[in-house]
Amino acid sequence: MSLYPARAVVDLGAIRANARTLCRIADGAAVMAVVKADAYGHGLVPVARAAVEGGATWLGAAQLTEALALREAGIDARVLTWLYAPGAPLELAVAADIDLAVAARWALDEVAQAARATGRTARVHLKVDTGLGRNGLTPAELPPVLDAAARLQEQGVLRVVGIFSHLAFADTPGHPTSARQLALLHDCVAVARSRGVEPELRHLAASAATLTAPELHLDLVRPGLALYGVSPVPQVGDPAHFGLVPAMTVEAELATVKRLPAGHGMSYAHHYVTSTDTTVGVVPLGYGDGIPRHASGKDGAPGAPVGVSGRALTIAGRVCMDQFMVDLGPQATEVAGDTVVLFGRGGPSAEDWARAADTISYEIVTRLGARVPRVYIDSEKGDA
């Protein structure tokens, strides 16, 4: 019995099925299941295992701590990690056979130092900024780094496994910037080959491009959000359109149910006032659990949707740190302990919440707080 009156139910069968679907869509390209940020809030190690069982041969983790946790859990898929600062303990990654991204000259030097310290050949992926303007070597910075990498390869210190980049407009299928970034990545690979660096892998596509742009698949794709059964391009299609199954359901038990008269304010600053005698319920989740305060109902406008007894209702009034309110209606029969579905099976979607909070579905699933227990089921093994 959980002490917490809410939970995130994660279906590992859905993760496994989504990985299989993405492998099929990738059509020959290797699949890196991106499990950064605690697998987008779904749970790093359980999700990583399910993704590998579904056919992913690579795992992607932004932070070194995440990559090391995968190894400590005994997961032996290839792992790439890409976000670290000077002085990071890269020798731990090299010793654990974790691939490291190199996005600056200092990073190449520190990877080489770590390789020499461990006596192992480091595996690196050169990150090139082809237009996102974020992390990565600019095309002008690339040639001297390639020359240094070629020398280190000759010495057996490291091996350049891949050259990769990240799209700026992938969620706008057909945007001309994506074609320009692809062309620039090809140019960078040609420069690498001319300097004696022959990468095994070129990779550019994350979830959106994996689903909508086969010309961007190259040798490996890096789906993140799609692995969790959420569409990165809702304007193109919902998860079912792409053959994906949402993996997370967030639900809570009503903590309090009571009657309030017409004209009664609910929650701070009374942004919501009852229009008639009604029944209200307290849901014991709030912004301390990652529920967006921007999902509050305000000035008569409804807040984010929830599912209650098969009915579609909305947040009434301001989301608090630990709780929010729902107007259950004059004829409500719910009692304390009944289940409210925030999103997932039996309720609205993460995309519905994103629209209500003026954000993206990535943030809705990823920001769910650590104090909300994750409960794992497996629909492919008969779990409900």
C-alpha positions in Angstrom: 0.0 0.0 0.0 1.4 3.4 -1.0 1.6 6.1 1.6 1.3 8.7 -1.2 -2.2 9.4 -2.5 -1.1 9.6 -6.1 1.0 7.7 -8.6 2.4 7.6 -12.1 1.6 4.2 -13.6 4.1 3.3 -16.3 3.4 0.6 -18.7 6.7 -1.1 -19.7 4.8 -3.1 -22.3 4.0 0.2 -24.0 7.6 1.2 -23.9 8.7 -2.1 -25.5 6.0 -1.9 -28.1 6.9 1.7 -29.0 10.6 0.7 -29.3 9.6 -2.0 -31.8 7.5 0.5 -33.7 10.3 3.0 -33.9 12.7 0.3 -35.1 10.3 -0.5 -37.9 9.9 3.2 -38.8 13.7 3.7 -38.7 13.9 1.1 -41.5 17.4 -0.1 -41.1 18.9 2.8 -39.1 19.9 1.9 -35.6 17.7 3.2 -32.8 19.0 5.0 -29.7 16.3 5.2 -27.1 16.8 8.5 -25.3 16.3 8.0 -21.6 17.6 11.3 -20.3 15.9 13.2 -17.4 15.0 9.9 -15.7 13.5 8.6 -19.0 11.4 11.7 -19.4 10.0 11.2 -15.9 9.1 7.5 -16.5 12.1 5.9 -14.6 15.6 5.5 -16.1 16.5 1.9 -15.5 13.1 0.1 -16.0 12.5 2.1 -19.2 16.0 1.5 -20.6 15.6 -2.3 -20.1 12.2 -2.3 -21.8 13.5 -0.2 -24.7 16.4 -2.6 -25.3 14.0 -5.5 -25.1 12.0 -3.8 -27.8 15.0 -3.6 -30.1 16.9 -0.4 -29.3 20.6 -1.0 -29.5 21.7 2.3 -28.1 20.7 4.4 -25.1 21.1 8.1 -24.9 21.6 9.9 -21.6 22.4 13.7 -21.4 24.2 13.5 -18.0 27.1 11.4 -17.0 25.4 10.3 -13.8 22.5 8.8 -15.9 24.9 6.9 -18.2 26.8 5.5 -15.2 23.5 4.4 -13.6 22.7 2.4 -16.7 26.0 0.6 -16.5 25.6 0.1 -12.7 22.2 -1.5 -13.4 23.9 -4.1 -15.7 22.5 -2.8 -19.0 25.0 -3.6 -21.7 23.6 -1.7 -24.7 25.8 1.0 -26.2 25.4 4.2 -24.2 26.1 7.8 -25.4 26.2 10.8 -23.0 26.8 14.3 -24.3 26.5 17.1 -21.7 29.3 17.7 -19.3 31.5 20.6 -18.2 35.3 20.9 -17.8 36.6 18.7 -15.0 33.9 16.0 -15.2 35.2 12.6 -14.2 35.3 11.3 -17.7 37.6 8.4 -16.7 34.5 6.8 -15.1 32.7 6.9 -18.4 35.6 5.5 -20.4 36.2 2.7 -17.9 32.4 1.9 -18.1 32.6 1.7 -21.9 30.3 4.7 -22.3 30.6 6.8 -25.5 31.2 10.5 -25.0 30.2 13.4 -27.2 32.8 16.0 -27.9 31.4 19.5 -28.5 34.5 21.6 -28.0 38.2 21.3 -28.2 38.7 21.2 -24.5 36.4 18.2 -24.4 38.5 16.3 -26.8 41.6 17.0 -24.7 39.8 15.8 -21.5 38.5 12.7 -23.1 42.0 11.9 -24.3 43.3 12.5 -20.8 40.7 10.1 -19.3 41.5 7.5 -21.9 45.2 7.6 -21.0 44.4 7.4 -17.3 42.3 4.3 -17.7 44.4 2.6 -20.4 41.3 2.2 -22.6 40.5 3.5 -26.0 37.7 6.1 -25.6 34.8 6.2 -28.1 33.7 9.6 -29.1 31.0 11.3 -31.2 31.8 14.7 -32.5 28.9 17.1 -32.0 28.6 19.7 -34.8 26.4 22.8 -34.6 24.7 22.8 -38.0 22.2 25.5 -37.2 20.6 25.0 -33.8 23.0 27.5 -32.2 23.3 25.4 -29.1 25.9 22.8 -28.1 28.5 21.7 -30.6 31.5 22.6 -32.7 30.9 25.2 -35.4 32.0 24.1 -38.9 34.9 26.6 -38.6 36.0 25.0 -35.3 35.8 21.4 -36.7 38.9 21.0 -38.9 41.6 21.5 -36.1 39.6 19.2 -33.8 39.5 16.6 -36.5 43.2 16.9 -37.0 43.7 16.4 -33.3 41.3 13.5 -33.2 43.1 11.8 -36.1 46.4 12.0 -34.3 44.8 10.5 -31.1 43.2 7.7 -33.2 46.6 6.9 -34.6 47.9 6.6 -31.1 45.1 4.4 -30.0 43.9 6.9 -27.5 40.4 7.3 -28.9 38.2 6.4 -31.8 35.7 8.7 -33.5 32.6 6.6 -33.7 30.1 9.2 -34.9 29.5 12.7 -36.1 26.1 14.1 -35.2 24.0 17.2 -34.9 20.5 18.4 -33.7 17.7 19.9 -35.7 16.2 23.3 -35.0 12.9 22.8 -36.7 12.2 19.1 -36.6 8.7 19.7 -35.2 7.9 21.6 -38.4 8.1 18.8 -41.0 9.4 20.0 -44.3 11.0 23.2 -42.9 13.9 24.2 -45.2 16.3 24.5 -42.3 16.3 20.8 -41.8 17.5 20.2 -45.4 20.2 22.8 -44.9 21.3 21.2 -41.6 21.5 17.8 -43.3 23.6 19.1 -46.1 25.9 20.8 -43.7 26.3 17.6 -41.7 27.2 15.8 -44.9 29.8 18.5 -45.6 31.3 18.0 -42.1 31.5 14.3 -42.6 33.3 14.8 -45.9 35.8 17.1 -44.2 36.3 14.5 -41.5 37.0 11.8 -44.1 39.5 14.1 -45.9 41.4 14.4 -42.6 41.5 10.7 -42.0 38.5 10.4 -39.6 35.9 7.9 -40.9 32.9 7.9 -38.5 30.8 4.7 -38.3 27.6 6.6 -37.6 26.0 9.9 -38.7 23.0 10.9 -36.7 20.6 13.8 -36.8 17.0 12.7 -36.2 15.3 12.7 -32.8 11.6 11.8 -32.4 10.0 14.2 -34.8 12.3 13.5 -37.7 12.2 9.8 -37.0 8.5 9.9 -37.5 8.2 12.3 -40.3 11.4 12.6 -42.3 13.0 9.3 -43.4 15.6 11.2 -45.4 17.1 12.4 -42.1 17.4 8.9 -40.5 21.0 8.4 -41.7 22.7 5.6 -39.7 21.0 6.1 -36.3 18.0 7.8 -34.9 17.5 9.2 -31.4 13.8 9.0 -30.4 13.0 10.3 -27.0 9.4 11.6 -26.6 8.0 9.1 -29.1 9.4 6.2 -27.1 7.0 7.2 -24.3 4.0 7.2 -26.7 3.6 10.9 -27.0 3.5 12.6 -30.3 6.2 15.3 -31.0 4.2 16.6 -33.9 0.6 16.7 -32.7 -0.3 18.9 -35.6 0.5 16.0 -37.9 -1.0 13.2 -35.8 -1.7 11.9 -32.3 0.2 8.9 -30.9 -2.1 6.3 -32.5 -1.5 7.9 -35.9 2.1 6.8 -35.6 1.3 3.5 -34.0 2.5 4.6 -30.5 1.0 3.9 -27.1 1.2 6.4 -24.2 3.1 4.7 -21.4 2.3 6.9 -18.4 -1.0 7.4 -16.5 -0.9 9.9 -13.7 -3.7 9.5 -11.2 -4.6 10.5 -7.6 -7.2 9.8 -5.0 -9.6 12.5 -4.0 -8.5 13.7 -0.6 -11.7 15.6 0.3 -15.1 15.9 -1.2 -17.6 18.4 0.1 -20.5 20.7 -0.9 -20.0 24.4 -1.5 -22.8 27.0 -2.1 -23.2 29.1 -5.2 -20.9 32.1 -5.2 -18.1 30.5 -3.2 -14.5 31.1 -4.2 -12.2 28.1 -4.6 -8.4 28.2 -4.0 -6.1 31.2 -3.6 -7.4 34.6 -4.8 -10.8 33.1 -5.7 -10.0 33.0 -9.5 -12.8 30.4 -9.6 -16.2 31.0 -8.1 -19.0 28.4 -8.0 -21.9 29.3 -10.2 -24.3 27.1 -8.4 -24.5 24.9 -5.3 -22.0 22.1 -6.2 -19.7 19.4 -5.0 -16.0 20.0 -5.1 -13.0 17.7 -4.7 -9.4 18.2 -3.6 -6.8 16.4 -5.7 -3.6 15.9 -3.6 -1.1 16.9 -6.3 0.3 20.4 -6.9 3.2 22.3 -8.3 5.4 20.6 -5.7 4.7 17.5 -7.7 5.4 19.1 -11.0 1.8 20.0 -11.8 2.1 23.3 -13.8 0.7 26.3 -12.0 -0.1 27.6 -15.5 -2.7 24.8 -15.7 -4.9 26.7 -13.2 -8.4 27.8 -14.1 -8.6 31.6 -14.0 -11.1 34.3 -14.6 -13.9 31.9 -15.5 -11.7 30.0 -18.0 -11.2 26.3 -17.3 -7.9 24.8 -16.2 -6.3 21.7 -17.4 -8.6 18.7 -18.0 -8.9 15.6 -15.7 -10.9 12.5 -15.9 -13.3 11.6 -13.0 -15.6 8.6 -13.2 -15.5 8.7 -17.0 -16.4 12.4 -17.1 -14.2 15.1 -18.5 -13.7 17.9 -15.9 -11.2 20.6 -15.4 -9.1 22.2 -12.7 -11.1 24.9 -10.8 -9.0 27.8 -9.5 -5.4 28.1 -8.8 -3.0 25.1 -8.5 -1.4 25.1 -5.1 1.9 23.5 -4.0 0.3 20.2 -2.9 -3.2 20.2 -4.2 -5.7 21.5 -6.7 -9.5 21.6 -6.8 -12.1 20.2 -9.2 -15.7 21.2 -9.4 -17.4 17.8 -9.6 -20.9 19.3 -10.3 -24.2 19.5 -8.4 -25.1 15.8 -9.0 -21.7 14.4 -8.2 -21.6 11.0 -6.4 -17.8 10.8 -5.9 -16.4 10.3 -2.4 -13.0 10.7 -0.9 -10.7 8.0 -2.2 -12.2 7.9 -5.7 -9.6 8.1 -8.5 -8.9 11.2 -10.6 -6.9 10.7 -13.8 -4.7 13.7 -14.7 -3.6 12.2 -18.0 -3.2 8.8 -19.5 -5.5 5.8 -19.6 -9.0 6.8 -18.6 -8.4 10.6 -18.9 -7.0 13.3 -21.1 -3.6 13.2 -22.8 -0.3 14.8 -21.9 -0.8 16.9 -25.0 -4.2 18.1 -23.6 -2.3 19.3 -20.5 0.3 20.9 -22.6 -2.3 23.0 -24.4 -3.9 24.0 -21.2 -0.7 25.1 -19.6 0.7 26.7 -22.8 3.7 24.4 -22.9 4.8 21.2 -24.6 4.1 17.6 -23.8 7.8 17.0 -23.2 7.6 19.3 -20.1 4.3 17.8 -18.8 5.7 14.2 -18.5 9.3 15.2 -17.6 8.5 17.7 -14.8 6.5 15.2 -12.7 8.1 15.3 -9.3 10.2 12.6 -7.7 7.9 12.3 -4.7 5.1 10.9 -7.0 5.7 7.1 -6.9 6.2 5.3 -10.2 4.3 2.1 -10.4 5.3 -0.3 -13.1 3.0 -2.6 -15.0 3.5 -4.6 -18.2 0.6 -4.9 -20.5 2.5 -7.3 -22.7 2.7 -9.7 -19.8 -0.9 -9.4 -18.7 -0.7 -6.6 -16.2 -3.7 -4.3 -16.1 
